[in-house]
Amino acid sequence: MQANRITLVYVLLMTAVVVASNVLVQFPLSGTLFGISLGDLLTYGAFTYPVAFLITDLTNRQFGPRVARRVVAAGFIVAVFFSFAASTPRIAIASGSAFLAGQLLDISVFNRLRRQTWWRAPLIASLIGSMLDTVLFFSFAFAPAFSLFGPNDDFAIEWAPILGVLSAEAPRWISWAMGDFSVKVLVGFVMLLPYGALMSRLKPMPGVEKLA
């Protein structure tokens, strides 16, 4: 019974993160950094979304991959619902696909590394999962090769200086992806702090580590 209550808490937290990220993704950052206009690359949603990996990893640590997949499934349903309600079908497909693939990869990598040094599993799993999430989302959402999901965004595929400041050029969505992944890497390291702080309280249930 207690395990079910804790699992429900994880589901609610995942839902809250997905909802918050879908709202905050509509608000670009203000200001510049090293001459880069942050509003052209990032939204506030880029800072909240990686928290989903922390929730997945804590669930995986405590209850194992099967329960973690259930929590991810709940987040996936919410992500798809809000994406279709608030954006185009192509963005919704990209968002749902990237979320599901990235989180499931995170679960798999974490499970393989769970017996190693405490920080390896959450850090490496979240970084690899984030990389797949970023590649899938921006490719599906903007790359002309995936126009079967919906019409291309002319502004996104227009060539421009990388990150808005380099001499080399690439489609704008490449710079968006680079900026997004950079934030995910930064937040991935920051999320080690709450993960480490919660380790002593959220200990693995009996038999969980045998699943690795």
C-alpha positions as CSV (number, residue, x, y, z in Angstrom):
1,M,0.0,0.0,0.0
2,Q,2.8,2.4,0.9
3,A,4.6,1.6,-2.3
4,N,1.4,2.4,-4.3
5,R,1.1,5.8,-2.5
6,I,4.8,6.6,-3.2
7,T,4.3,5.6,-6.9
8,L,1.3,7.9,-7.1
9,V,3.5,10.7,-5.8
10,Y,6.0,10.1,-8.6
11,V,3.2,10.0,-11.2
12,L,1.8,13.4,-9.9
13,L,5.3,14.9,-9.9
14,M,6.0,13.7,-13.4
15,T,2.6,15.1,-14.5
16,A,3.4,18.5,-12.8
17,V,6.8,18.7,-14.6
18,V,5.3,17.9,-18.0
19,V,2.5,20.4,-17.6
20,A,4.8,23.1,-16.3
21,S,7.3,22.5,-19.2
22,N,4.5,22.7,-21.7
23,V,3.4,26.1,-20.3
24,L,6.9,27.5,-19.8
25,V,8.1,26.5,-23.3
26,Q,5.9,29.4,-24.6
27,F,8.1,32.0,-22.8
28,P,11.6,32.7,-24.3
29,L,14.4,33.8,-22.1
30,S,15.4,37.4,-22.0
31,G,18.9,38.9,-22.2
32,T,22.1,37.9,-23.9
33,L,25.1,35.7,-23.0
34,F,28.5,36.1,-24.8
35,G,26.6,38.0,-27.5
36,I,24.1,35.3,-27.9
37,S,20.4,36.3,-27.7
38,L,19.0,33.8,-25.3
39,G,15.5,34.3,-26.5
40,D,16.4,33.1,-29.9
41,L,17.6,29.7,-28.5
42,L,15.8,28.9,-25.2
43,T,12.6,29.0,-23.3
44,Y,12.0,28.6,-19.6
45,G,10.7,25.1,-20.3
46,A,14.2,24.0,-21.1
47,F,15.1,24.3,-17.4
48,T,12.1,22.5,-16.0
49,Y,11.8,19.6,-18.5
50,P,15.1,17.8,-17.3
51,V,13.6,17.4,-13.9
52,A,11.6,14.6,-15.5
53,F,14.8,12.6,-15.6
54,L,15.3,13.1,-11.9
55,I,11.8,11.8,-11.2
56,T,12.4,8.8,-13.4
57,D,15.8,8.0,-11.8
58,L,14.4,8.2,-8.3
59,T,11.5,5.9,-9.2
60,N,13.9,3.5,-10.9
61,R,16.3,3.5,-7.9
62,Q,13.5,2.9,-5.4
63,F,11.1,0.5,-7.3
64,G,13.0,-0.7,-10.3
65,P,12.5,-0.3,-14.1
66,R,9.0,-1.7,-14.3
67,V,7.4,0.9,-12.0
68,A,9.6,3.6,-13.6
69,R,8.1,2.7,-17.0
70,R,4.6,3.1,-15.6
71,V,5.5,6.6,-14.3
72,V,6.9,7.5,-17.7
73,A,3.8,6.2,-19.4
74,A,1.7,8.5,-17.3
75,G,3.9,11.4,-18.3
76,F,3.8,10.4,-21.9
77,I,0.0,10.5,-21.9
78,V,0.0,14.0,-20.4
79,A,2.7,15.2,-22.8
80,V,0.7,14.0,-25.8
81,F,-2.5,15.5,-24.6
82,F,-1.1,18.9,-23.9
83,S,1.0,19.0,-27.0
84,F,-2.0,18.2,-29.3
85,A,-4.0,20.8,-27.4
86,A,-1.4,23.6,-27.5
87,S,0.5,23.0,-30.7
88,T,0.5,21.5,-34.2
89,P,0.3,17.8,-34.8
90,R,3.9,17.7,-35.9
91,I,5.1,19.3,-32.7
92,A,2.9,17.0,-30.7
93,I,4.3,13.9,-32.4
94,A,7.9,15.1,-31.9
95,S,7.3,16.0,-28.3
96,G,5.6,12.7,-27.4
97,S,8.1,10.5,-29.3
98,A,11.1,12.3,-27.9
99,F,9.8,12.1,-24.3
100,L,9.0,8.4,-24.4
101,A,12.2,7.4,-26.2
102,G,14.5,9.6,-24.0
103,Q,12.9,8.4,-20.7
104,L,12.9,4.7,-21.6
105,L,16.6,5.0,-22.6
106,D,17.3,6.7,-19.3
107,I,15.6,3.8,-17.5
108,S,17.7,1.2,-19.4
109,V,21.0,3.0,-18.8
110,F,20.3,3.7,-15.2
111,N,19.5,0.1,-14.5
112,R,22.8,-1.1,-16.0
113,L,24.8,1.3,-13.9
114,R,22.8,1.3,-10.6
115,R,25.5,-0.8,-8.8
116,Q,28.3,1.7,-9.7
117,T,29.4,4.9,-7.9
118,W,26.2,6.6,-6.8
119,W,26.4,9.5,-9.3
120,R,27.1,7.5,-12.4
121,A,23.7,6.0,-13.0
122,P,21.6,9.3,-12.7
123,L,24.1,11.5,-14.5
124,I,25.0,9.2,-17.4
125,A,21.5,8.0,-17.8
126,S,20.0,11.5,-17.9
127,L,22.7,12.8,-20.3
128,I,22.2,10.0,-22.8
129,G,18.4,10.1,-22.5
130,S,18.5,13.9,-22.9
131,M,20.7,13.6,-26.0
132,L,18.2,11.2,-27.6
133,D,15.3,13.4,-26.6
134,T,16.9,16.5,-28.1
135,V,17.8,14.8,-31.4
136,L,14.4,13.2,-31.9
137,F,12.4,16.3,-30.9
138,F,14.2,18.8,-33.1
139,S,14.6,16.4,-36.0
140,F,10.9,15.3,-36.0
141,A,9.7,18.9,-35.4
142,F,11.8,20.8,-37.9
143,A,14.0,18.7,-40.2
144,P,12.7,18.7,-43.8
145,A,13.3,14.9,-43.9
146,F,10.4,14.5,-41.5
147,S,7.9,16.7,-43.3
148,L,5.6,13.6,-43.5
149,F,4.6,14.6,-39.9
150,G,3.5,18.1,-41.0
151,P,4.5,21.1,-43.1
152,N,8.0,22.6,-42.6
153,D,8.6,25.7,-40.6
154,D,10.3,28.1,-43.0
155,F,11.9,30.1,-40.3
156,A,13.3,27.0,-38.5
157,I,14.9,25.6,-41.6
158,E,16.3,28.9,-42.9
159,W,20.2,29.0,-42.6
160,A,21.7,31.4,-40.1
161,P,24.9,31.8,-38.1
162,I,25.2,28.9,-35.6
163,L,24.0,30.1,-32.2
164,G,23.5,33.5,-33.9
165,V,27.2,34.5,-33.4
166,L,29.5,32.0,-35.2
167,S,30.6,32.5,-38.8
168,A,29.5,29.0,-39.8
169,E,25.9,28.6,-40.7
170,A,23.2,25.9,-40.3
171,P,19.4,25.7,-40.2
172,R,18.1,27.6,-37.2
173,W,16.7,24.5,-35.6
174,I,20.3,23.1,-35.2
175,S,21.1,26.1,-33.0
176,W,17.9,25.6,-31.1
177,A,18.8,22.0,-30.4
178,M,22.4,22.9,-29.4
179,G,21.1,25.5,-26.9
180,D,18.5,23.1,-25.6
181,F,20.9,20.2,-25.0
182,S,23.4,22.6,-23.3
183,V,20.8,23.5,-20.7
184,K,19.9,19.8,-20.2
185,V,23.5,19.0,-19.5
186,L,23.8,21.8,-17.0
187,V,20.5,20.8,-15.3
188,G,21.6,17.2,-15.4
189,F,24.6,18.0,-13.2
190,V,22.5,20.2,-10.9
191,M,20.0,17.4,-10.4
192,L,22.8,15.3,-8.8
193,L,22.3,17.5,-5.7
194,P,18.7,16.6,-4.9
195,Y,19.3,13.0,-6.0
196,G,22.2,12.6,-3.6
197,A,20.3,14.3,-0.8
198,L,17.3,11.9,-1.2
199,M,19.4,8.7,-1.6
200,S,19.3,7.9,2.2
201,R,15.5,8.4,2.4
202,L,14.5,6.7,-0.9
203,K,16.3,3.4,-0.5
204,P,15.7,0.6,-3.0
205,M,12.9,-1.8,-2.2
206,P,13.9,-5.4,-1.4
207,G,14.9,-7.3,-4.6
208,V,15.1,-4.2,-6.8
209,E,18.8,-4.4,-7.4
210,K,18.5,-8.0,-8.6
211,L,16.6,-6.6,-11.6
212,A,19.8,-4.9,-12.9
